[in-house]
Amino acid sequence: MLLARNFFAAIVEVMSEDQLLHLLRKKKGFFEAILDLSEDESELQIHDWISSLEQKKILLSCVDEVDAEISLFKRTLHNLSQETSEELENIRKVITRILHLDTINQEKRKKELRPDGGSNS
């Protein structure tokens, strides 16, 4: 009986980790879409740039929804598989690239929006 209980617990944990992995991949997809927008952002006209920012805001709200679902798994999983750990690391890398591009884009946009036309003289 104890063996059956342990086996069932192991199956539930694997199923839970599969569900978590699915959610992490979904989250990474949203971040990759944000990255795509960030990569093109510096070349956009102002009205297109504003639209891009609005799209990023929507995608971030989708990430928030996935995070709410992921939070249900945080209490139940103690040892993550290599695959899940790698997916988390991939998400971190995408976020780092987004933040780097956004910093560059913000600086470029600030220069464009200065009253002197972006010149430093």
C-alpha positions in Angstrom: 0.0 0.0 0.0 2.8 2.4 0.8 4.5 1.6 -2.5 1.3 2.4 -4.3 1.0 5.7 -2.5 4.6 6.7 -3.3 4.1 5.7 -6.9 0.9 7.8 -7.2 2.7 10.8 -5.5 5.6 10.4 -8.1 3.1 10.3 -11.0 1.3 13.4 -9.7 4.7 15.2 -9.3 5.7 14.4 -12.8 2.3 15.5 -14.2 2.6 18.7 -12.2 6.1 19.3 -13.5 4.9 18.7 -17.1 2.2 21.3 -16.5 4.7 23.7 -15.1 7.0 23.2 -18.0 4.1 23.9 -20.4 3.4 27.1 -18.5 7.1 28.1 -18.6 7.3 27.6 -22.3 4.1 29.7 -22.7 5.7 32.4 -20.6 8.9 32.3 -22.6 6.8 32.7 -25.8 5.3 35.9 -24.5 8.7 37.2 -23.6 10.1 36.2 -27.0 7.3 38.2 -28.6 8.2 41.2 -26.4 11.9 40.7 -27.5 10.8 40.8 -31.1 9.0 44.1 -30.5 12.0 45.5 -28.7 14.4 44.5 -31.5 12.3 46.6 -34.0 11.4 49.4 -31.7 14.3 51.7 -32.4 13.4 52.1 -36.0 9.7 52.8 -35.5 8.0 56.2 -36.0 6.5 57.6 -32.8 2.9 56.4 -33.5 4.2 52.9 -34.3 6.4 53.0 -31.3 3.5 53.8 -29.0 1.5 50.9 -30.6 4.5 48.7 -29.9 4.6 49.7 -26.2 0.9 49.0 -25.9 1.4 45.5 -27.4 4.2 44.9 -24.9 1.9 46.0 -22.1 -0.7 43.4 -23.2 1.9 40.7 -23.5 3.2 41.5 -20.0 -0.4 41.2 -18.7 -0.4 37.7 -20.3 2.9 36.9 -18.5 1.2 38.0 -15.2 -1.7 35.6 -15.8 0.8 32.7 -16.5 2.7 33.7 -13.3 -0.5 33.4 -11.3 -0.9 29.8 -12.7 2.8 29.0 -12.0 2.5 30.2 -8.4 0.3 27.2 -7.8 3.2 24.9 -8.5 5.8 26.7 -6.5 4.7 25.0 -3.2 4.5 21.5 -4.6 7.7 21.1 -6.6 10.9 21.0 -4.6 13.3 19.3 -7.1 13.0 20.6 -10.6 14.2 18.5 -13.6 17.1 19.6 -15.7 14.6 20.4 -18.5 12.6 22.7 -16.3 15.7 24.4 -14.8 17.0 25.0 -18.4 13.6 26.5 -19.4 13.8 28.9 -16.4 17.4 29.9 -17.4 16.2 30.5 -21.0 13.5 32.8 -19.8 16.1 34.7 -17.7 18.3 35.1 -20.8 15.3 36.4 -22.9 14.4 38.9 -20.1 18.1 40.1 -19.9 18.1 40.7 -23.7 14.8 42.6 -23.5 16.1 44.8 -20.7 19.3 45.5 -22.6 17.5 46.5 -25.8 14.9 48.6 -23.9 17.7 50.6 -22.3 19.3 51.2 -25.7 15.9 52.1 -27.3 15.0 54.5 -24.4 18.3 56.3 -24.8 17.8 56.6 -28.6 14.2 57.8 -28.1 15.3 60.4 -25.5 17.8 61.9 -28.0 15.1 62.0 -30.7 12.6 63.7 -28.5 14.9 66.4 -27.2 13.9 69.9 -28.3 17.3 70.5 -29.9 16.8 67.5 -32.2 19.1 65.2 -30.3 22.3 67.2 -30.8 24.6 67.6 -27.8 25.9 71.0 -28.6 
